[in-house]
Amino acid sequence: MLRAAWVGGAIAVVLVGSWSAGCSSSHTGDDVDGSTAGGCDGPAPTNCVVARGEGGCCERGPGRCVDGAWQCNTSGMGFFCEGPCGGESCAAPPPTCREDLGGGCCGATVAPSCFTPSWSCPTGTVEESACVSCGTATPCDDLTEAQCIADPTCAPLYDDLCCPTCLPVGGCADCTSIAMYRCAPLDEACATGVCGQVSPEHCAGAVADCSAATPTSGYRCSVPGCVVALDAGCADDCPVGCVAVTAESCEASCDIPEPACPIDMTAESAGGCYTGRCIAASACAPGPMIGP
């Protein structure tokens, strides 16, 4: 059985991986272009958008080694570039870029940019092959996971937020966090070929079977629809298990104080009152919640 303990006012219970793209808050400025120097393992990523000189135009090139991790788009570390460099010659045909509406949904068509020697979709857009046209808004769109399970016309669609396949955010972390990325109409969520994972119990109007689930990152569990649960107020050597998100998980109306829970967890409810356990806060939030 996995166990948790209070550490500095928070519960230490799941592993948190490091993203393969992004910057750490402890960045030292010792960056190396296209090299294994600086403590980065493996070959440098190629075909990255980088600046030609300091504050220059944008072009394709190798990534940078930043604080021991390869970075492909380093604009967040101060290596800004603006607009493609002149005289580009990109192979035809260019990709079709679509506005990224989140949740794997496509928006309006946007013109691509040419970064020699290849085309690139602008920030805030994705290639059309990485998203789908979700059509008009549905009553399921803004529901939390618990509300989605409660609505007989909706069902949650899940993705591994540590390494998404349905959310075009790029990058993978060394962890697993299966959480709802979208609440969809029941017939769409339970159709063959839909992007993501769906609980077969949800398609049958029941709650997920968590009997074989194990805790993973982000207070989620290895089975879609299951979250980590631990006793509220437990100070040390706390038993940790997995429970199903239900229609009542986030609805409390009783006149007793809400139990205190660690960051990124919330007090679980059942029958209109608190159960005395803490569960993942993601169960009570609409998707997508990016990152573990």
C-alpha positions as CSV (number, residue, x, y, z in Angstrom):
1,M,0.0,0.0,0.0
2,L,1.3,3.5,-0.8
3,R,1.5,5.9,2.0
4,A,1.7,9.7,2.4
5,A,3.1,12.1,5.0
6,W,2.9,15.8,5.7
7,V,6.1,17.5,4.4
8,G,6.3,21.3,4.9
9,G,2.5,21.7,5.1
10,A,1.8,19.5,2.1
11,I,1.2,15.8,1.4
12,A,4.0,13.9,-0.4
13,V,2.2,11.1,-2.1
14,V,2.9,11.1,-5.9
15,L,5.8,11.6,-8.2
16,V,6.0,14.7,-10.2
17,G,7.9,14.4,-13.5
18,S,9.8,17.1,-15.3
19,W,8.6,18.4,-18.6
20,S,10.8,18.0,-21.7
21,A,10.0,21.6,-22.7
22,G,9.9,24.7,-20.5
23,C,12.2,26.4,-18.0
24,S,13.1,25.8,-14.4
25,S,12.9,28.6,-11.9
26,S,16.6,28.0,-11.0
27,H,17.8,28.8,-14.6
28,T,21.5,29.8,-14.4
29,G,21.9,31.2,-17.9
30,D,24.5,28.6,-18.8
31,D,23.0,27.6,-22.1
32,V,24.6,25.7,-24.9
33,D,23.3,25.6,-28.5
34,G,23.1,22.2,-30.2
35,S,25.6,20.5,-27.9
36,T,25.6,17.8,-25.2
37,A,27.6,20.2,-23.0
38,G,25.9,21.6,-19.9
39,G,24.7,18.3,-18.6
40,C,22.0,17.4,-21.2
41,D,21.7,13.7,-22.2
42,G,21.3,12.6,-25.8
43,P,21.3,14.5,-29.0
44,A,19.9,18.0,-29.2
45,P,16.4,18.4,-30.6
46,T,16.4,19.8,-34.1
47,N,13.9,21.9,-36.1
48,C,13.4,24.2,-33.2
49,V,12.3,27.9,-33.5
50,V,15.3,29.9,-32.4
51,A,16.6,33.5,-32.7
52,R,19.2,34.4,-35.2
53,G,21.5,36.4,-32.9
54,E,20.3,38.2,-29.8
55,G,16.8,39.5,-30.3
56,G,16.9,38.6,-34.0
57,C,14.5,37.1,-36.4
58,C,13.2,33.5,-36.1
59,E,14.7,30.6,-37.9
60,R,14.9,26.8,-37.5
61,G,17.8,25.4,-35.6
62,P,19.0,23.1,-32.8
63,G,17.6,23.4,-29.3
64,R,19.5,24.8,-26.3
65,C,20.8,22.9,-23.2
66,V,19.3,24.8,-20.3
67,D,19.9,23.6,-16.7
68,G,20.5,20.0,-17.8
69,A,17.4,19.7,-20.1
70,W,17.0,20.3,-23.8
71,Q,14.8,23.2,-24.6
72,C,13.2,23.6,-28.1
73,N,11.4,26.9,-27.7
74,T,13.4,29.1,-25.4
75,S,11.5,32.3,-25.7
76,G,10.4,32.0,-22.0
77,M,14.1,32.1,-21.0
78,G,14.7,35.5,-22.8
79,F,15.8,34.1,-26.2
80,F,13.1,36.0,-28.0
81,C,12.7,36.3,-31.8
82,E,10.2,38.2,-33.8
83,G,9.0,37.2,-37.3
84,P,10.7,34.9,-39.8
85,C,14.1,35.8,-41.2
86,G,14.1,37.1,-44.7
87,G,14.8,35.1,-47.8
88,E,13.1,31.9,-46.6
89,S,12.6,29.0,-49.0
90,C,10.2,26.4,-47.5
91,A,9.2,23.2,-49.1
92,A,5.6,23.1,-50.5
93,P,2.9,22.5,-49.7
94,P,2.5,24.4,-46.4
95,P,0.5,22.9,-43.5
96,T,-3.0,23.9,-42.8
97,C,-2.9,25.7,-39.4
98,R,-6.0,26.0,-37.2
99,E,-6.7,28.2,-34.1
100,D,-6.2,26.1,-31.0
101,L,-9.5,26.3,-29.0
102,G,-8.3,23.8,-26.3
103,G,-9.6,20.4,-25.6
104,G,-8.3,19.2,-28.9
105,C,-10.7,21.4,-30.8
106,C,-9.9,23.4,-34.0
107,G,-10.8,27.0,-34.7
108,A,-10.4,29.3,-37.7
109,T,-7.7,28.7,-40.3
110,V,-4.5,30.7,-39.8
111,A,-1.7,31.3,-42.3
112,P,1.5,29.4,-41.5
113,S,5.0,31.0,-41.2
114,C,8.1,29.9,-43.1
115,F,11.1,29.2,-40.9
116,T,13.8,27.9,-43.3
117,P,13.7,25.1,-44.3
118,S,10.2,24.2,-43.1
119,W,6.8,25.7,-42.4
120,S,5.5,26.3,-38.8
121,C,2.1,27.1,-37.3
122,P,2.1,30.4,-35.3
123,T,1.8,30.4,-31.5
124,G,-1.7,29.6,-30.4
125,T,-2.4,27.4,-33.4
126,V,-1.8,23.8,-34.3
127,E,-1.7,21.8,-37.5
128,E,-5.1,20.6,-38.6
129,S,-4.1,17.0,-38.1
130,A,-3.6,17.6,-34.4
131,C,-7.1,18.8,-33.6
132,V,-10.7,18.1,-34.6
133,S,-13.7,20.4,-35.4
134,C,-15.8,20.0,-32.3
135,G,-18.8,21.8,-33.8
136,T,-21.2,23.8,-31.8
137,A,-21.1,24.2,-28.0
138,T,-22.9,21.5,-26.0
139,P,-24.4,21.6,-22.5
140,C,-21.5,19.2,-21.4
141,D,-18.7,21.6,-22.3
142,D,-18.3,23.5,-19.0
143,L,-19.1,20.7,-16.6
144,T,-16.7,19.5,-13.9
145,E,-15.7,15.9,-13.9
146,A,-18.2,15.1,-11.1
147,Q,-21.0,17.1,-12.8
148,C,-20.2,15.3,-16.1
149,I,-20.6,12.0,-14.4
150,A,-23.9,13.2,-12.8
151,D,-25.4,14.2,-16.2
152,P,-26.8,11.1,-17.9
153,T,-26.4,12.8,-21.3
154,C,-22.6,13.4,-20.8
155,A,-19.4,11.4,-20.1
156,P,-15.8,12.4,-19.3
157,L,-13.1,11.9,-21.9
158,Y,-9.7,11.3,-20.3
159,D,-6.1,11.9,-21.4
160,D,-2.7,11.4,-19.8
161,L,-1.9,15.0,-19.0
162,C,1.8,14.0,-18.4
163,C,2.0,13.0,-22.1
164,P,-1.2,14.2,-23.9
165,T,-2.4,12.7,-27.1
166,C,-5.6,14.7,-27.4
167,L,-4.4,18.1,-26.1
168,P,-1.9,19.8,-28.5
169,V,0.4,21.1,-25.8
170,G,3.5,19.2,-26.8
171,G,6.1,17.6,-24.6
172,C,6.0,14.6,-22.3
173,A,6.8,14.2,-18.6
174,D,8.2,11.2,-16.8
175,C,4.9,10.5,-15.0
176,T,1.3,9.4,-15.5
177,S,-1.8,11.6,-14.7
178,I,-5.0,10.3,-16.3
179,A,-7.6,13.1,-15.9
180,M,-10.6,14.5,-17.7
181,Y,-9.7,16.8,-20.6
182,R,-13.2,17.2,-21.9
183,C,-16.8,16.5,-20.9
184,A,-18.5,15.3,-24.1
185,P,-22.0,14.2,-25.1
186,L,-22.5,10.6,-24.1
187,D,-22.9,9.3,-27.7
188,E,-19.7,11.1,-28.8
189,A,-17.6,10.0,-25.7
190,C,-18.6,6.4,-26.0
191,A,-18.2,6.1,-29.8
192,T,-15.5,4.0,-31.4
193,G,-12.4,5.9,-32.4
194,V,-12.9,8.9,-30.1
195,C,-9.6,10.6,-29.0
196,G,-8.8,9.7,-25.4
197,Q,-10.0,7.2,-22.8
198,V,-13.5,6.7,-21.5
199,S,-14.6,4.6,-18.5
200,P,-16.9,1.8,-19.7
201,E,-18.9,2.2,-16.5
202,H,-19.6,5.9,-17.3
203,C,-21.0,4.8,-20.7
204,A,-23.3,2.5,-18.8
205,G,-24.5,5.2,-16.3
206,A,-22.3,3.9,-13.4
207,V,-19.2,5.1,-11.7
208,A,-15.7,3.8,-12.5
209,D,-14.4,0.5,-11.0
210,C,-11.4,1.5,-9.0
211,S,-10.7,-1.9,-7.4
212,A,-7.5,-2.4,-9.4
213,A,-6.5,1.3,-9.6
214,T,-3.2,2.5,-8.2
215,P,-2.2,6.1,-7.3
216,T,-0.2,8.1,-9.9
217,S,0.8,11.7,-10.3
218,G,-1.5,14.7,-9.7
219,Y,-3.5,12.8,-7.1
220,R,-5.0,10.8,-10.0
221,C,-5.0,7.0,-10.4
222,S,-4.2,4.5,-13.1
223,V,-7.9,4.0,-14.1
224,P,-9.9,6.7,-15.7
225,G,-12.5,8.2,-13.3
226,C,-10.5,7.2,-10.2
227,V,-8.6,9.6,-7.9
228,V,-6.4,9.4,-4.9
229,A,-8.1,9.5,-1.5
230,L,-6.6,10.0,2.0
231,D,-7.9,10.8,5.4
232,A,-8.3,14.6,6.0
233,G,-6.0,15.9,8.7
234,C,-3.8,12.8,8.7
235,A,-0.3,14.0,9.8
236,D,2.0,11.0,9.1
237,D,2.0,7.5,7.6
238,C,-1.3,8.1,5.9
239,P,-3.0,5.2,4.0
240,V,-3.6,6.2,0.4
241,G,-6.0,4.5,-1.9
242,C,-8.1,5.2,-5.1
243,V,-11.8,6.0,-5.1
244,A,-14.3,6.7,-7.9
245,V,-15.4,10.2,-8.7
246,T,-19.2,10.3,-8.3
247,A,-22.0,12.7,-8.9
248,E,-21.8,13.6,-5.2
249,S,-18.0,13.9,-4.8
250,C,-18.0,17.7,-4.8
251,E,-21.5,18.6,-3.4
252,A,-21.8,19.2,0.3
253,S,-24.7,21.1,1.9
254,C,-24.4,20.0,5.6
255,D,-23.7,22.6,8.3
256,I,-20.2,21.4,9.4
257,P,-16.8,22.9,8.7
258,E,-15.1,21.7,5.5
259,P,-12.1,19.5,6.4
260,A,-8.7,20.9,5.6
261,C,-6.9,19.2,2.6
262,P,-3.5,19.5,1.0
263,I,-2.9,21.8,-2.0
264,D,-4.5,20.4,-5.2
265,M,-6.9,18.3,-3.1
266,T,-10.4,19.0,-1.9
267,A,-12.8,17.6,0.7
268,E,-14.8,14.6,-0.7
269,S,-18.6,14.6,-0.2
270,A,-21.3,11.9,-0.3
271,G,-24.9,12.1,0.6
272,G,-24.7,15.9,0.9
273,C,-22.0,15.9,3.6
274,Y,-18.2,15.5,3.9
275,T,-16.8,11.9,4.1
276,G,-13.7,12.9,6.1
277,R,-11.4,12.2,3.1
278,C,-9.5,14.4,0.7
279,I,-9.6,13.7,-3.1
280,A,-7.9,15.3,-6.2
281,A,-9.2,18.8,-6.8
282,S,-9.3,18.0,-10.5
283,A,-12.5,16.0,-9.8
284,C,-14.3,19.2,-9.0
285,A,-12.9,21.3,-11.9
286,P,-13.7,21.4,-15.7
287,G,-11.1,20.1,-18.1
288,P,-8.5,20.5,-19.2
289,M,-6.2,20.9,-16.3
290,I,-2.7,20.9,-18.0
291,G,0.2,19.3,-16.3
292,P,0.5,16.8,-13.4
